[in-house]
Amino acid sequence: MLKTRVLYLLFPMFFALSTAFGQEQQPAAVNDPIVEALDSLVNLNNVLRFNSLNPRVVSDDRSVPVYSEDVYKARMARMSSPIPMVYNDQVRSYIDLYAYKKRGYTSRVLGLSELYFPLFEEALDKEGLPLEFKYLAIVESALNPVAVSRVGATGLWQFMYNTGKMYNLTINSYIDERRDPIKSTYAACKYFKDMYAIYGDWLLVIASYNCGPGNVNKAIRRAGGKKDFWEISKYLPAETRGYVPAFIAVTYVMNHSSEHNIFAVEPAFNYFEVDTLAIDKQISLKKIAETINLPYDVISYLNPVYKSGVIPSIGGPGILRLPTNYVPAFIAAEPLLFPPVDPATLANENVSGGSGDVSSAPAVNNDKDAAVEYKTEIRRVKKVYTVKSGDSLNAIAARLKCTVKDLKTWNNLSSSTIHKGRQLKYYTNVKIKVPVKKKPLTT
């Protein structure tokens, strides 16, 4: 009874998901979206720039090895995963795609995995999901965070607009969280868990991610109630029939890339070389890039969530991701990036009909016999630091120019143990001008 009630309550959501995902179905023979995802890496200049920043990358001229059916079967039989790794002709065709026909692109994907896989693995482990789901993002987007399908699916996990909204991803004129690596990954995890609660089969979960639960349910009915992907496959949309074999194939290739002489085109920065800062004022990525002398395409690539290249000030602090070695330059440049607001300037703007916010500006002195005098004061401002792998309270305190005791007090910590991903609040000092008294005017 409980299961029936849960299914009844979730049915409207699944119907919407069927619509959102089902719209993407096209015959694979016409335009294979898996091939298109790989090809998108060629057209995305900042991906190429991002990879080409690494001077260690060298070409490998060794021959492309060829293996027998028995070798493939034996290797896949040894792959330990709760997701069944079946080998057949369909899987072999996609192994040929990733390991032979598009092996150059696979090298790029292998490099980009150094940036995204630690994040995926952390989220999947936290949500109790098979870690192999990280390879699904390769099938979806080839790890291109701004990939857009021909029907509008967007980001690493290729969420349609309505599905993204359903899973609480913000999409507006400034922000598209379908392109946010962290938030979109947790949204995908929520979807996987929702589908597994219904099907109890990981391959059907993967199939539903591509075509929606409505199409999977229809295929199950047409197959006489069978709940095995390979048995219902012929009743699924053409794209989905290739989607699951592509996932199995890319899982194999990523685990056996060296045997196929495929080596990573490494990105300039891996996951552990990127830091996160909280920004509470509107600013353009271009201004930050110019101020700290960071190539714009790099900062844009690390912050794909900002559609117009602007971190907005609405909706709470924005997140800025920078290469760790550029963080000191950013901190040093903060007075230039966010200069203190002179109350006198705001007052003059309001008197002359400027665009300043009257409610937040200091009161204007209309007494013709007096003027306002100002002094500089130091004010404390709260910020947020996200703990990275390998961080310790001592190292964080040194970076933020505070003490370990301060961090413990500000965050109610009873021990020095911290975990990656935790957000620690801290306070820093800034200079501002404030009015102090009225001074008589002389005539």
N, C-alpha and C positions, 0 to 999 in steps of 0.2 A: 504493500500500500504506500509506504513512504517513497519507494523508488518511483512508483507511478505518479505520485504527487509532484516529485521533483521534476520529472519529465514534463508534466503538464505545465508547471510554472516556467520552465525554461523553453518551452516550445516557441513562443513568440521570438525569443532571442535567436534560436536556431533557424527560424524561418528567415529572419533578417540576414543572418550570416550566410544562408544559402544564396540569398539574392546578391549579397556583397561579393562573395567569392565566386559564385557561379557565373557572374558577368564576364569573368576573365577567360571563359572557355573558348578556345579556337582550335580548329584541327591542327594537330602538331605537324602534319605534312606540309601545311601552307607556310606557317611562320612558327618555328619552334621557339617558345619564350625562353627556354633554357639556353639555347644558343645565343639569343638576343641578349640575355643577361651577361654572358661572357663578352660578347662584342661591345657592350656598353663601356667596358674598361678602356677601349681604344678611343672612344669619343669623349671620355671624361678627362679633360686636360689636367685637373688637379690631382687625379689619381696617378697619371703619368708623371707629373712633376713631383708628386710625393714619393714615388718609387725611385725616380731618377736622382733624387737628392743623395742617395747612398752610393758613395764611390767604391764600395767593396764589391758591388755586383759585377760579376764577370760571366761571360757566356760559356756554355758547356757544349763542346762539339762532339762528345761521345755519341756513339750510335744509339738509336732507339731500340731497346730490346723488344723481342716478341716472345710471348709465352703461350703454352698450350692450355687447352681447356682444363686439364687435370691440375695444372699449377694454380689457375684461378680458383678452382673449386677447393683445393687444399688450403689456400691462403684464407679464403672467406670462411671456411669451416673453423679455422683457428681464431677468428675474430670474436672476442667475447663481448656480447651485447644482449640486452633484453629485447632488442629489436631484431627480428629474424633477418639474417643476411642471406637471402636466397640468390643462387647464381643461375641464370638462364640466358637465352639469346637476347632478351630485351635489356637485361643488365649489361651484357657484353657490349651491346651497341653503344651504351653510354660510357662504358669504360674506354672504348675506342675514341669517343668524343673528347673526354678529359685527358686521357693519357697519350693520344696520338694527334688527332685532328686539331685540337685546341690546346696543346701542351704548353705553348707560350703563355697563354692566358692563365692556365692552371698554375704556372710559376708565379704569376702576379698574385693570384688568389692565395697561394701558399704563403707568400710574404705578408699579405694583408691580414692573414689569420693571426699573426704575431701581435697585431693591434687589437683585434676583436675577440679572439677565442678565450683569453683569460676572463673577459667580462661575461661572455656567454656561459662558460663553465661555472662561474660563480653563481649566476642566476639559476641555471638548471639544477645545480647541486642544492641550492637553497630551497628550490621548489620541489625537490625530490623527483626530478625527471631524468631520463637517460641522457648522458652527456653527448651522445651521438646526434642529438637534435641540433647541435651547433652546425653540423654540415648542411642542414636544411637551408640555412641562410645563403650558402653558396649556390644551391639550386635556384633559390628565389632571386638573388640580386648579384651573385658573384662578389659579395662583400662590397658593393658599391652603395654607400649610404644615401646617395641622392638619385638612385636608380628610379625611373618612372616607366611603368609598363604602358603599352599602347592604349590601355583603358583606364590609366590613372592610378594603379597600385603603386605605392611609394615606399622607399626606404629599404633598409637591410632586410626587413621581413615582409615587404610588399603588402602592406595593409591598404585596403580600399578605404575611401573616406568614411563611409558609414560604419564599417567595422572598427576603424580606429577610434571613432567617437564612442562606439559601444564599449570599448575597452579603455575609456577615460584618457585618450590621447588628445591633447589640445591641438587644434588646427585653426589658425586665424591668419590675418594678413601678415603678421610678423613671424609667427612660430608654426612649425609643423613637426609635432613630436613623433610622427611616423619616421622621421629622419633622425630622431634622437636615439643613439645606440643603446643607452641604458633603459629608457622608458619603453621603447618599442620591444626590447628583448623581454622585459617583464610582462608586457601585454601578450606577446606570443606565448610565453609560459602559461599564462592564465588560460589562453585558448586551448593549449595542449591538454591541460588538466581538465577543462570542461568537457572536451571531447572524449578523453579517456574514461571519464565517469559514465559516459553513455555506451561506448563501444567495448572498452576493456581490451583493445587490440591496438598496438602502436602503429601498424601499417595502415589501419583504417583511420587513425588520428591524422597521419600524414596525408592520406588521400583527402580527408575532409578539409584540411588546411588549404588544399588546392582548389577543390570544387565546391566546398560547403557541405554541411551535414545533410541538407535536403537531397542532393544528388547521391550521396552515399546511401541514405535510407531507401531511396528509390531503387538503387542497384541491388540492395539486400533483398527487397521485396521481389524483384524480378528474378533473383537467383534462388527463390524459394526459402528465404530466411537464412541462408548461409552467411556467415560473418568472417569469411576469409578473403583477403584482398585478391588473391590470384583467382579465386572462384567467381568473384563478382566483377572482376576487371572488365570483362567484355561488355558489361552494362554501364560502365562509367564513361564520362566524356573522354574524348580522344587524348586531350592533354594530360588528364589524370592517369591514364593508362601508361604514359611514359614518365610521369612525375615521380612515382614511387621507385621504379627501376633506376631513374637518374639519381635519386637520393642514395640508394644502395651502392651504385657505381661510384659516386663521388666520395662516399665513406671509405670504400676500398682504396681508391686512388690516393686520398689524403693520408691513409695509413701505410701505403706502400709506394709513396712517391719516389723514394730513393732507388727502389728496384726498377723503376721506370726512367731513371736518370732525369727526374724532374726536381729542380732545386729552386728555392725561394728567391724571387726578386724582392729583397728585403725593403721595407719602408724605412724612412729616415728615423722614425720613432716607433718603438713598440709600446705596448700597453703600460709598462712600468716606467716609461720615460715621458708620460703626459700627466700633467697636474691639473687640478680643478680649483677654480676660484669663484667666489660669489660676487656678483656685480649688482649694486643696488641703484645705479643710475643709468639712464639711457646713453648709449654710446655706439658708434659704428665700429665694426671689425676693421675697416680700412684705417680708421684713425689710430687704433691700437697697433696695427701692423706697422704703420709708418713711424709711430713714436718709438717703438722698441726694435725697429729694423728687422722685422720678421716678414718673410714673403707672404703676400696676401693669400695666395692660393693654399698655403699651408694652414694658416689660421682659419680660413674658410672651410677647408677639408676637415679640420678637427672640431668645427662647430657647425655641422650641416643643418642643425635644427632652425637656424635663423634664416628665413627665406629671403629677406632683403638685405642681409648682411648687417643688421642692426640688432643689438641687444636692447629690448624695450624695458622701460621702467615700471610697467604695469604688471600686476599679478605676482608681486613678490620679487625677490632677488633673482637675477638671471645667472646662468652658469656659463663660465668661460673656461675652455680647455686650452692649455698652452703647453708646448714642450717644456719639461721641467727646467732645462737650462735657460729658458727665457723668463722664468718667474721672477728672479731678482731684478731683471731689467724692468719688468712691469711694475713691481712694487716701488722701485726708485722713480718711475715715471708717473706715479699716481697724482702728484700735485699738478702735473701738466695735463693729464687726462681728465682729472676731476678737480679743477681749481675751486678753492673756497668761494662761495657766493658773497659778494660785497653787498650788505644791506642797503647802503646808499645807492648802489646801482639799481637794485630792485625798486627802491622807492622812487627814483627818478623815472624808471620805466613806467611805473604805475601812474605817476602824475602826468606823464606825457602821452598816456594812452598806449603804452607798450604791451607786450604779450605776457608780462609776468603774472604769476598767480597771486592775486591780492590777498587771498585768505592765508597764504603761507609767507607773505612778505611782512617785514616789520611795519608798524604803523607809521604813516607819513606825518611829519610835523608840519602843521599849517600855521604855526605861530611865526609871524614875520619878524618878531623881535628876538628869536632864538634859533640856534642851529644845533645839530646833533653831533656829539663827539663820539668817536669809536676807539676801541682798543682790540688788540689781538688776544684771543683766548685759545687754550688747548681743550678740545672736546674729545671724549671717548666715543668711538663708533664700533658697533658690533658687526663682526663678519663671521663667515663659516669656512672651516677647512675640512675637506673630505680625506679620511685616512686612506693611505695607499699601502700596498703590500711592502713589507719591510720597514714600515714606519715604527718609531717608538715615541713615547711621550718626550723623552729627552731631545730627540732629533726635531720633533715638531716644535717644541718650545724654543729651541735655538733658531729655527727658521722664522718663527713668528715674533721673536724678540720678547718672550715672556718667560715665566718659570713653570716648572712642572706642577708646582703647588697651585699656580693660577689656573692652569688647564683643569686640574682636578676640581677646584672650587667652582669654576664657571660651568662645568658639565656634570657636577655631582658624581664624580668618579671616586669609588672607594679603593681601587687598586690601579696599578699602572698597566694593566692588560687592556689593549685596544684591538679592535678587529677592522680589517680592511672594509671600506665602505661606510664606516660610521662618520657622522658629521659632528665636528667639534666646534662649538662657538668660542670665539675669542674677541678681545677688544684691542683696538689700536687707537693712537692719538692723531688728531688732525687739527690744523690751525684754522680758525674762523674769526671774522670781525664782528663785534657786537657793540650796540650803542650803550654808553655808560651814563651820560648826563647831558643836561642842556647847558649851553654856553651862550651868554648874552652876545648879541651882535653889536659891533661898533659902527657908528655912523660918521 
